[in-house]
Amino acid sequence: MAFTVVDGWTVPGFTHERDLGGGGSGRVVLAVDDQTRTKVAIKYLDGAPRADEAFLARFRAAARSLSQLEDPNVVDFYDFVEAPDGAAIVMERIDGVGLRRVLAVQGPTGPLAALSMLGGTLLGLAAAHACDVVHGALRPSNVLIDGHGNARLADFATAPAGTEAQSGPAYAAPELWDGAPAGVSTDLYAATAIFFECLTGRPPFAGRNMAKLHREAPIPAEEVPGPLRTLITQGLAKDPDERPKSAADFLGAVEDAAVSAYGPSWEAQGRGRLTELSAQAAAQPEPKPKPARSSGRNAIIAAAPSAGGSRGRWIALAAAGLVVVAAAGGAALLSGGGDAQPPDPTPAQNSSPQPSLPHGGVDPAPLIARIDQVTARAAGARFTFSRKGCCGTATGRGSFGLAADGPSSFSMTLSGSGATRKAAQAVLVRDVVYLRAGKRWRHSPANGRGYPALAEQIRQGGSVANLTALLRSATTLRKSGAVYQGEAPLATLAQAPAAGPLYAEIARTTGTDKVSFAVRLDRGDLPVKLWIRAQDATRKRTQVLTTSYSAWGRTPPVKAPR
Ligand SMILES: Nc1ncnc2c1ncn2[C@@H]1O[C@H](COP(=O)(O)OP(=O)(O)OP(=O)(O)O)[C@@H](O)[C@H]1O
């Protein structure tokens, strides 16, 4: 279908399929990569941002960090394309709906779905902040809910500096109205304002003078269920110093509040509810935008409703959430759908959780067996690996072959920091590392220093054996669509045959005792991505390891060079 976008310019190499919508900064279209046939979303920047040279320069710099940012709760950024006739952001296409639409069609989401949305948003923000990227203008249209109920954040760094308050007035922290730059704290304020809207159906403040309301109006915490009020007062604190210090800190408070109010399966229940709501919203025509509310509403906010009334509403919403989730779980199991997961034990369904399974209810054993089975059939794959953060960096790109009786063989271009900063080519077969020196290859033991050590570190971090070691050691493991997320203690991982030394080093350098991880599998259960994060209690020492896998079974075997 022929399609015209702003100024008629389109990003070369893509065919447009349809319009996905648009806002103040441009239009978003669904397009297909002509070479790979991958569906992408392309945001064509329009008007002010495109004409603003300072913004473009800043966004080019942010684009470098964004392209490194890989997280299950962040929409993958692929490219920033600039041409004389236009500028566009090419990104992962999310098969789902924007939270703005869910709220417009469905109204309040109920506390469990709201908590799940907030948890996913904070996970995405934590990953971005660890890469020094702030969102800057978070609002419900930038929170996309995928088909499995996961919140995925889009549109990082697209508000020209100084315009953040105007680009999302209902979600903009008081200091943004005073001209302060966007930062961690303003992102947390916006996430809380969206959480409030999920709980009540409307943003915390609405009226003519938004700056004054954000700066001075009392925080309407009494409108939300009692156990969630502290989250609202912390996240919407007028003084940024009184807000949580980081997304990870806030996530800890969310987890505590959610577990004590709704039990340990709150997240699975919330995600189930969000999946339902977004599917229903997607099936309905988009409602016309409502006229802005009058400033009179804030008088209503200021007059606190009775605690009993508020609590009654919370119980009713929570009960409604449980019924829908239980029904959805039953339907999925009956239909035997490919994505059916074991139902999480909920207080209503099962009061005695199975001690043998990690918290989260996913049994890793059959999953590991399946991964071993499908990867053994494929024999090898291409990969990219990166290790970033406080205590050393490493990147590697190439291919590996699996061996039934020993460690995988790797052929890669790799670089690290310090003495290994320059990119080098290495082949790693059993316990020997071959390094290219001009036209020749030199070999040395894999336990040496410098490049051999770097190559071994990448093998340990990027190998499938590491991925299964994480699943095997998991103390928490839950499934969310094609993504498995969990936590594993470093003491156990340090004993893993495939990757023990790497984890011993991570424990030593970060001073933490566990890692969190996420694994994304494709439809055939072949690994697509592996994320690992280790962070100390002060959150000053963080390590993020990311491996992407592709071309399973389509790579030549890795052999020792002659
Ligand atoms: N990566 C994506 N995948 C799928 N849909 C997307 C993606 N990014 C945006 N959309 C959809 O495209 C529509 C327009 O998005 P856009 O970011 O322009 O909205 P907005 O935030 O309201 O506008 P703006 O940021 O320009 O002020 C929204 O409905 C959104 O859900």
The ligand as a Gaussian input file, in Angstrom:
#p B3LYP/6-31G(d) Opt

LIG

0 1
 N        7.937000       0.671000      18.825000
 C        6.616000       0.731000      18.625000
 N        5.934000      -0.381000      18.283000
 C        4.602000      -0.324000      18.094000
 N        3.854000       0.807000      18.226000
 C        4.487000       1.940000      18.545000
 C        5.888000       1.973000      18.753000
 N        6.238000       3.247000      19.091000
 C        5.093000       3.968000      19.087000
 N        4.049000       3.193000      18.755000
 C        2.654000       3.623000      18.656000
 O        2.595000       4.706000      17.740000
 C        1.684000       5.670000      18.197000
 C        2.323000       7.037000      18.159000
 O        3.448000       7.055000      19.004000
 P        4.124000       8.429000      19.449000
 O        5.389000       8.131000      20.151000
 O        4.194000       9.350000      18.284000
 O        3.008000       8.937000      20.464000
 P        3.102000      10.114000      21.473000
 O        4.072000       9.746000      22.563000
 O        1.719000      10.428000      21.853000
 O        3.682000      11.266000      20.593000
 P        4.943000      12.220000      20.708000
 O        6.041000      11.474000      21.383000
 O        5.278000      12.479000      19.255000
 O        4.443000      13.411000      21.421000
 C        1.227000       5.273000      19.582000
 O       -0.055000       4.738000      19.463000
 C        2.172000       4.180000      19.987000
 O        1.482000       3.191000      20.726000

